[in-house]
Amino acid sequence: AGQLRPLPAAGLPGDLFNLGIASRLRTDGNATARASTDFGQMVTAAPEAVFHPRTPADIAALIRFSASSPAPFPVAPRGQGHSWRGQSLAPGGVVVDMRSMGRGRRGARINVSAAGAEPYVDAGGEQLWIDVLRATLRHGLAPRVWTDYLRLTVGGTLSNAGIGGQAFRHGPQIANVHELDVVTGTGEMVTCSRDKNSDLFFAALGGLGQFGVITRARIMLETAPKRVRWVRLAYTDVVTFTKDQEFLISDRAREVGFNYVEGQVQLNRSFAEGPKSTPFFSATDLNRLAKLALRKGSAAIYYIEGAMYYNEDDPESVDQKMEALLDNLSFEPGFVFTKDVTFVQFLDRVLEEERVLRSAGVWEVPHPWLNLFVPRSRILDFDNGVFKGLLRDANPAGIILMYPMNKDKWDDRMTAMTPTDDEDVFYAVSLLWSALSVDEVVKLERENESVMNLCDKAGIKWKQYLPHHTSQDGWQQHFGAKWGKITELKAKYDPQAILSPGQKIFPSRAEAVGIATA
Ligand SMILES: Cc1ccn(-c2ncnc3[nH]cnc23)c1
């Protein structure tokens, strides 16, 4: 409103600054510095400008201008910037600050349709999942699948897949979408679904921002529970741990089981040198667990993390249901840790972790992450080679997740990749390191490389989640049999390859032009 026209940025076509949308461009150092890195803090690359759209039409106008310019420039949508390796950056181009969409009229960009057998919510791609949750709960409804951390945007998680402990039952978040609005790399605004413009629908889901900007998603809802019985069960033996996890995600456990199944691995050294208490475990709990590891001589403690949804009008039945379920499981006797919380407290549990880490000044640090999908048949080899081998005496800050998912809940027409073996279960293994010093960044990056090399040598056919590959050959291997289709769709929906260059999948024509004129 009444904003001064920004000074034209050297690297952008001058006439961009004569357009109506120019008043929404920021070229000053403060704006561009904030958009020059992401949550991972592994990459710094400045855009020439940051764009603050009000509507999807604003985004379409910007992209149309770039795509039809003699010197197309990169354009990257950025929600919370929670990529970890610069995937949400636009070096030398324009970062679109999605969080400025519908500013002031925030409620207008989350519309719940509660009536009917299949309730859904229309959410702006810029909306945070925590805000979607609050809006749907007003109707006693909620999306079925959640990432661990909720201050992420709908567009960002759907561009990856959106995994978490409910995915074994409902598939990843991308499997729970009816329809999308997408602004393509030619600046067209397209509504797509399984029946309409379906090639764009399937491309965009898990599409890493390569085919268009998701500006709306129609997301399936279910009746929300009021409360959650949230448990952690400790194991010292990985065979028993994985056998119980696979039981819990199987059809046999459907009625009697958890609504959410995840798992964590705690390496021994972290007992001696890690935090004395955590949001879930008290100091007493951690002491008991450290003694257990010592007594058993195990290299790690494995936790199954389960959640059973219920409503307060039948608390004793959840006690009975939980007791019956635990009777089927072989965790270390006496090592059951239980919390009874509201549905929102459970879903928003990582906020507590964030608060603790921020107050310790270790939230805004580099995050050299490695997220792998590992075939079920190789998870014991992975555990032996990595947790009992490579990382045995490691003690980096951060957490290790390890839990199984059912592949048949994923839709292979979508761009997201799962392991290509013929097994029906695969594990998500997330090495979510925080680097507390610069040389730890290098060390952890090397360690992640050696984890992948160890898997390659052992013939373990992993796929990365939140993928980062350093060559087009690496990306071709990542996408495997989908690569041909993906390059066709890229040519159709983003022919100048201007979208989300931070993923480094396609050499962008925008860069090529830049090089030619440099
Ligand atoms: C797959 C993934 C990527 C990041 N995460 C997480 N990030 C931060 N805290 C977490 N706690 C559990 N999962 C977490 C999980």
PDBQT file of the ligand as one rigid body, heavy atoms in Angstrom, charges set to zero:
ROOT
HETATM    1  C1  LIG A 601      10.735 -36.463   8.341  1.00  0.00    +0.000 C 
HETATM    2  C2  LIG A 601      11.095 -35.336   9.267  1.00  0.00    +0.000 A 
HETATM    3  C3  LIG A 601      11.745 -34.181   8.922  1.00  0.00    +0.000 A 
HETATM    4  C4  LIG A 601      11.880 -33.441  10.064  1.00  0.00    +0.000 A 
HETATM    5  N1  LIG A 601      11.320 -34.099  11.102  1.00  0.00    +0.000 N 
HETATM    6  C5  LIG A 601      11.362 -33.600  12.410  1.00  0.00    +0.000 A 
HETATM    7  N2  LIG A 601      11.858 -32.364  12.574  1.00  0.00    +0.000 NA
HETATM    8  C6  LIG A 601      11.984 -31.835  13.812  1.00  0.00    +0.000 A 
HETATM    9  N3  LIG A 601      11.648 -32.479  14.938  1.00  0.00    +0.000 NA
HETATM   10  C7  LIG A 601      11.139 -33.718  14.796  1.00  0.00    +0.000 A 
HETATM   11  N4  LIG A 601      10.695 -34.590  15.720  1.00  0.00    +0.000 N 
HETATM   12  C8  LIG A 601      10.278 -35.659  15.032  1.00  0.00    +0.000 A 
HETATM   13  N5  LIG A 601      10.415 -35.511  13.697  1.00  0.00    +0.000 NA
HETATM   14  C9  LIG A 601      10.965 -34.302  13.534  1.00  0.00    +0.000 A 
HETATM   15  C10 LIG A 601      10.819 -35.267  10.623  1.00  0.00    +0.000 A 
ENDROOT
TORSDOF 0
